[in-house]
Amino acid sequence: MIKSIRIKTEGVCAKTIDCKFDDEDETIIEVKFNGGCSGNTQAISQLIKGMKISEVIEKLGKIKCGSKNTSCGKELCKGLIRETM
């Protein structure tokens, strides 16, 4: 089943992240960052399309943005964990 979620972020430039994924095979269908560094967030969205959620969490879950303890990618992972784990 296709599931759409809106993730409210904390501590990053993107205010929310809209994510659509297949709940059965746990793959990312589409991600849209609302705010943030446009080029970087568009790149992330394209690179993770079709990727397993567990792989996205593994690759992006520990990334920091500058001196922050989080990043747009990490905020996406936090939301995915809340929704799928």
N, C-alpha and C positions, 0 to 999 in steps of 0.2 A: 504494500500500500504506500502511496506517495504521501509524505508528511511535509507540511510547511511550518516553519517556526520563525519567530522574530526574537532575536537575542538582544537584550539590553546590555550594553557594554559598560565597563568601569575603567577609568584611567587611560583611555585611548581617544584618539581623534574621531574615529567612527562612533557615531552615537548608537546605532543599531546595526544588526546584521540579519538579513533575510536569507534563510537557508531552506532549500527544498531537497529532500533525500528520500530514497526508497527504504522504507522501514523493514522490508523483508530481507533484501540482500545487503542492506546497510551501505549503499553507495550514494555519493553526493551527486545530485542532479544539477543544482544551480546555487550559487552564492552571490549575494549582492551586499556590499558594504555601503552603508549610508553615511558618508563623510570619510575622513581619513585621507591618506595619500593616494590620490586617484590611480596613478600608474601602478603602484605597489599592490593596492587592493584588487585592481582589475587582473593583474598578473596572478595573484593568489587564486582568485576565482577561476581563471582558466586552467591553471595547473592542477587544481584539485577536482575538477569536474570528472566524474566517472571513478574517482578513487574511493576505496573503502574508508569508512569513518574511522576505523581503528588505525589505519595508516596515516590519515590526516592528523589524528591526535598524537601519534608517535612523532611525526615530522614537525608539527607546528606548536605542540603543547608546551614547549620549554623556551620558546623564542621570546626575547625581551626587546623592547624598542628603546634604544638609548639607555638612559638611566632608570627607566620605568621597570617595574617588576612584571610587566605584562606587555602584550602587543595585540594588534588586531587579530592575528592568527591564533594567539593563545586565548583571546576572548571567544573566538569562534569555537575552539576546542572545549572550553568550559561549558558553553551552551549545548554543544553536542553531547557531552558527558551527562549533563543534567537530563537531556531528553532521551538518551538511549541506554544508559547504564543503570 
